[in-house]
């Protein structure tokens, strides 16, 4: 990689208390400006890995660095690294209700800058800019709980953009969206990437994969990293996709002839009940 690495993971392992491993010996690096997908079936560890990259959880074994510094609980809680890291990395949860809690959209956008002690005039100016960027000026005085799923997703993204993060971590960002909202979100993510933002997206949606990433890190159901390759290579590796349970073989008979076709493995989302890996959201 010619660009500096934003994240470097070396033999990361993690388990939730009372459960088996969610990640087992995972190693990779992500450079500035990349679009990377964390690809795998539900329960493979995608969401857990995003939580580690966001400094919400910390590995049981192995090391993780962010922007050239160790990403540990002590470092995240200590200035100057902690505040700088929090301003630089934004996390878009699969369920937007998990991160929208203020009385109005405008207050939602102002929350993080207020914690960072920004001047109120700067907060108002930045709020206007971000609401206009995401075409949601009309929602400024609305309560987030009254919005549609697509509107909530855009408000959650707007709140993240207030601090101009250089990295966005996206957990199944298109889940639950209607086709129009999905297209709008993908267009916004394209624009953010074009402006230099690094995107790391957890997904198991093969149809949308080319629109979300250029490179895929593929996690197995044994919670190991089994492939790190360009998206096009991964999509054409039927054996790999079968092995990690992202497609399944469907057989049907026409007379005496049996036809076998691979199909994408579809798993229903249960919004608001977990992180996509069978574990509740924490923190």
C-alpha positions as CSV (number, residue, x, y, z in Angstrom):
1,X,0.0,0.0,0.0
2,X,1.3,3.4,-0.9
3,X,-1.1,5.4,1.4
4,X,-0.5,5.3,5.1
5,X,-2.4,2.6,7.0
6,X,-5.3,3.8,9.1
7,X,-6.0,0.5,10.8
8,X,-3.6,-2.5,11.2
9,X,-4.9,-5.6,12.8
10,X,-2.5,-8.4,13.8
11,X,-4.0,-11.7,15.0
12,X,-7.1,-10.1,16.5
13,X,-9.2,-12.4,18.7
14,X,-12.3,-11.5,20.7
15,X,-15.1,-13.4,22.5
16,X,-18.1,-12.1,24.3
17,X,-18.4,-13.2,28.0
18,X,-19.9,-16.6,28.2
19,X,-19.7,-17.2,24.4
20,X,-17.2,-18.8,22.0
21,X,-14.9,-16.7,19.8
22,X,-16.4,-14.0,17.6
23,X,-13.1,-13.3,15.9
24,X,-10.1,-15.7,15.8
25,X,-6.7,-14.6,14.7
26,X,-7.7,-11.9,12.1
27,X,-5.0,-9.9,10.5
28,X,-5.3,-7.1,7.8
29,X,-4.6,-3.4,7.1
30,X,-6.7,-0.6,5.7
31,X,-5.1,2.3,4.0
32,X,-6.4,5.9,3.8
33,X,-9.0,6.4,1.1
34,X,-9.9,2.7,0.6
35,X,-13.4,1.3,0.3
36,X,-13.4,-2.1,2.1
37,X,-16.2,-4.5,2.8
38,X,-16.3,-6.9,5.7
39,X,-18.1,-9.8,4.0
40,X,-19.6,-12.9,5.7
41,X,-22.7,-14.6,6.8
42,X,-24.6,-13.4,9.9
43,X,-22.7,-14.5,13.0
44,X,-19.3,-14.4,11.2
45,X,-18.0,-11.5,13.3
46,X,-18.5,-8.5,10.9
47,X,-20.2,-6.3,13.4
48,X,-17.9,-7.3,16.2
49,X,-14.9,-6.3,14.1
50,X,-16.5,-2.9,13.4
51,X,-17.0,-2.4,17.2
52,X,-13.3,-3.1,17.7
53,X,-12.3,-0.7,15.0
54,X,-14.5,2.0,16.6
55,X,-12.9,1.4,20.0
56,X,-16.2,0.2,21.6
57,X,-14.7,-3.2,22.3
58,X,-11.1,-4.2,22.7
59,X,-9.4,-7.4,21.6
60,X,-8.7,-10.3,23.9
61,X,-5.6,-11.1,22.0
62,X,-3.6,-9.6,19.2
63,X,-3.0,-6.0,18.5
64,X,-4.9,-3.2,16.7
65,X,-3.5,0.2,15.7
66,X,-5.3,3.2,14.4
67,X,-3.5,6.1,12.8
68,X,-0.2,4.6,13.8
69,X,-1.1,4.3,17.5
70,X,-2.2,1.4,19.6
71,X,-6.0,1.3,19.9
72,X,-6.5,0.4,23.5
73,X,-9.1,1.3,26.2
74,X,-6.6,3.5,28.0
75,X,-5.5,5.4,24.8
76,X,-9.2,6.0,23.7
77,X,-9.9,7.6,27.1
78,X,-6.8,9.8,27.1
79,X,-6.2,13.1,25.3
80,X,-5.0,14.0,22.8
81,X,-5.4,10.7,21.0
82,X,-8.9,9.8,22.4
83,X,-10.8,13.0,21.3
84,X,-8.9,13.0,18.0
85,X,-9.8,9.4,17.3
86,X,-13.5,9.9,18.2
87,X,-13.7,12.9,15.8
88,X,-11.9,11.1,13.0
89,X,-13.9,7.8,13.1
90,X,-17.7,7.7,12.7
91,X,-19.9,4.6,13.2
92,X,-23.2,4.2,11.4
93,X,-25.2,1.5,13.2
94,X,-27.4,-0.9,11.3
95,X,-30.4,0.2,13.4
96,X,-30.4,4.0,13.4
97,X,-32.6,4.1,16.5
98,X,-29.5,2.9,18.5
99,X,-27.8,6.3,17.9
100,X,-30.6,8.8,17.7
101,X,-31.8,10.0,21.1
102,X,-32.2,13.8,21.1
103,X,-35.5,15.7,20.9
104,X,-34.9,17.1,17.4
105,X,-32.8,16.5,14.4
106,X,-31.0,19.8,15.0
107,X,-30.1,18.8,18.5
108,X,-28.9,15.4,17.3
109,X,-26.4,17.1,15.0
110,X,-25.2,19.5,17.7
111,X,-24.7,16.8,20.3
112,X,-21.1,15.7,19.4
113,X,-19.8,19.2,18.7
114,X,-21.1,20.3,22.0
115,X,-19.2,17.5,23.8
116,X,-16.1,18.7,21.9
117,X,-16.8,22.3,23.2
118,X,-17.2,23.8,19.7
119,X,-18.4,27.5,19.6
120,X,-22.2,27.6,19.2
121,X,-21.9,29.8,16.1
122,X,-19.7,27.2,14.4
123,X,-22.1,24.4,15.4
124,X,-25.0,26.4,13.8
125,X,-23.0,27.0,10.6
126,X,-21.9,23.3,10.3
127,X,-25.4,22.1,11.0
128,X,-26.8,24.2,8.1
129,X,-24.1,22.8,5.8
130,X,-24.6,19.2,6.7
131,X,-28.4,19.3,6.6
132,X,-28.1,20.9,3.1
133,X,-25.5,18.3,2.0
134,X,-27.8,15.4,2.8
135,X,-31.0,17.2,1.6
136,X,-32.7,17.1,4.9
137,X,-33.1,20.8,5.9
138,X,-36.8,20.2,6.1
139,X,-36.3,17.7,9.0
140,X,-34.3,20.2,11.2
141,X,-37.1,20.6,13.8
142,X,-38.5,17.1,13.6
143,X,-38.2,14.5,16.3
144,X,-36.0,11.6,15.0
145,X,-38.6,9.0,16.3
146,X,-41.2,10.4,13.8
147,X,-39.0,9.9,10.8
148,X,-39.0,7.1,8.2
149,X,-36.2,4.5,8.2
150,X,-34.5,6.2,5.3
151,X,-34.7,9.6,6.9
152,X,-33.4,8.2,10.2
153,X,-30.4,6.7,8.3
154,X,-29.6,10.1,6.7
155,X,-30.0,11.9,10.1
156,X,-27.6,9.4,11.7
157,X,-25.1,9.9,8.9
158,X,-25.5,13.7,9.2
159,X,-24.7,13.5,12.9
160,X,-21.5,11.6,12.1
161,X,-20.5,14.1,9.4
162,X,-20.7,17.1,11.8
163,X,-17.1,16.4,13.0
164,X,-15.9,15.7,9.4
165,X,-14.6,12.2,10.1
166,X,-11.9,10.8,7.8
167,X,-13.2,7.2,8.3
168,X,-16.8,5.8,8.3
169,X,-17.6,2.4,9.7
170,X,-20.9,1.2,8.3
171,X,-22.9,-1.7,9.6
172,X,-25.3,-3.0,6.9
173,X,-26.0,0.6,5.9
174,X,-28.7,-0.3,3.4
175,X,-30.7,-2.8,5.6
176,X,-34.4,-1.9,5.8
177,X,-34.3,0.8,3.2
178,X,-36.7,1.1,0.3
179,X,-35.0,1.2,-3.2
180,X,-35.1,5.0,-3.5
181,X,-33.6,5.5,0.0
182,X,-31.0,2.9,-0.7
183,X,-30.0,4.6,-4.0
184,X,-29.7,8.0,-2.2
185,X,-27.5,6.5,0.5
186,X,-25.2,4.8,-2.0
187,X,-24.9,8.1,-3.9
188,X,-24.0,9.9,-0.7
189,X,-21.4,7.3,0.2
190,X,-19.9,7.6,-3.3
191,X,-19.6,11.4,-2.8
192,X,-18.0,11.0,0.6
193,X,-15.5,8.5,-0.8
194,X,-14.7,10.8,-3.7
195,X,-13.9,13.5,-1.1
196,X,-11.3,11.2,0.5
197,X,-13.3,9.5,3.3
198,X,-12.3,5.9,4.0
199,X,-15.3,3.5,4.1
200,X,-15.4,0.2,5.9
201,X,-18.7,-1.6,5.4
202,X,-20.1,-4.8,7.0
203,X,-22.4,-6.6,4.6
204,X,-23.6,-9.9,3.4
205,X,-25.5,-8.4,0.4
206,X,-23.6,-9.6,-2.7
207,X,-25.8,-7.6,-5.1
208,X,-24.7,-4.3,-3.5
209,X,-21.1,-5.3,-2.8
210,X,-19.7,-3.6,-6.0
211,X,-21.5,-0.3,-5.0
212,X,-20.0,-0.4,-1.5
213,X,-16.4,-1.5,-1.8
214,X,-13.4,-2.2,-4.0
215,X,-11.9,-4.8,-1.7
216,X,-13.4,-7.5,0.5
217,X,-12.3,-9.1,3.7
218,X,-14.2,-12.4,3.9
219,X,-14.9,-13.9,7.3
220,X,-15.9,-17.5,7.7
221,X,-18.5,-18.9,10.1
222,X,-15.5,-20.1,12.2
223,X,-14.7,-16.3,12.7
224,X,-11.4,-16.4,10.7
225,X,-10.3,-14.3,7.8
226,X,-10.4,-16.6,4.7
227,X,-9.9,-14.1,1.9
228,X,-8.6,-10.6,1.3
229,X,-9.2,-9.7,-2.4
230,X,-10.7,-7.3,-4.9
231,X,-14.5,-7.5,-4.8
232,X,-14.7,-8.7,-8.4
233,X,-12.5,-11.7,-7.6
234,X,-14.5,-12.6,-4.5
235,X,-17.8,-12.4,-6.4
236,X,-16.5,-14.8,-9.0
237,X,-15.2,-17.3,-6.5
238,X,-18.2,-19.6,-6.2
239,X,-16.3,-22.1,-4.0
240,X,-15.4,-19.4,-1.5
241,X,-18.9,-18.0,-1.4
242,X,-20.4,-21.5,-0.8
243,X,-17.8,-22.2,1.9
244,X,-18.6,-19.1,3.9
245,X,-22.4,-19.6,3.5
246,X,-23.1,-16.5,1.4
247,X,-24.6,-18.6,-1.4
248,X,-26.2,-22.0,-1.4
249,X,-26.7,-24.6,-4.1
250,X,-30.2,-25.1,-5.4
251,X,-31.0,-28.2,-7.4
252,X,-34.1,-28.9,-9.4
253,X,-35.2,-31.5,-11.9
254,X,-36.5,-31.2,-15.5
255,X,-37.5,-34.7,-16.5
256,X,-34.4,-36.8,-16.1
257,X,-32.0,-33.8,-16.0
258,X,-31.0,-32.3,-12.7
259,X,-29.9,-28.6,-12.8
260,X,-27.8,-27.1,-10.0
261,X,-27.5,-23.4,-9.5
262,X,-25.8,-21.3,-6.8
263,X,-28.1,-18.8,-5.0
264,X,-27.3,-16.0,-2.6
265,X,-28.0,-16.9,1.0
266,X,-30.6,-14.5,2.3
267,X,-30.8,-14.0,6.1
268,X,-33.6,-11.9,7.6
269,X,-32.6,-8.9,9.7
270,X,-34.1,-8.4,13.1
271,X,-33.7,-4.7,13.5
272,X,-33.1,-3.4,17.0
273,X,-32.3,-6.8,18.5
274,X,-28.6,-7.2,18.0
275,X,-25.5,-6.3,16.1
276,X,-25.9,-8.8,13.3
277,X,-23.5,-11.3,15.0
278,X,-26.0,-12.6,17.5
279,X,-25.0,-10.3,20.3
280,X,-26.7,-7.3,21.8
281,X,-25.4,-3.8,21.2
282,X,-23.4,-2.5,24.1
283,X,-22.2,1.0,25.0
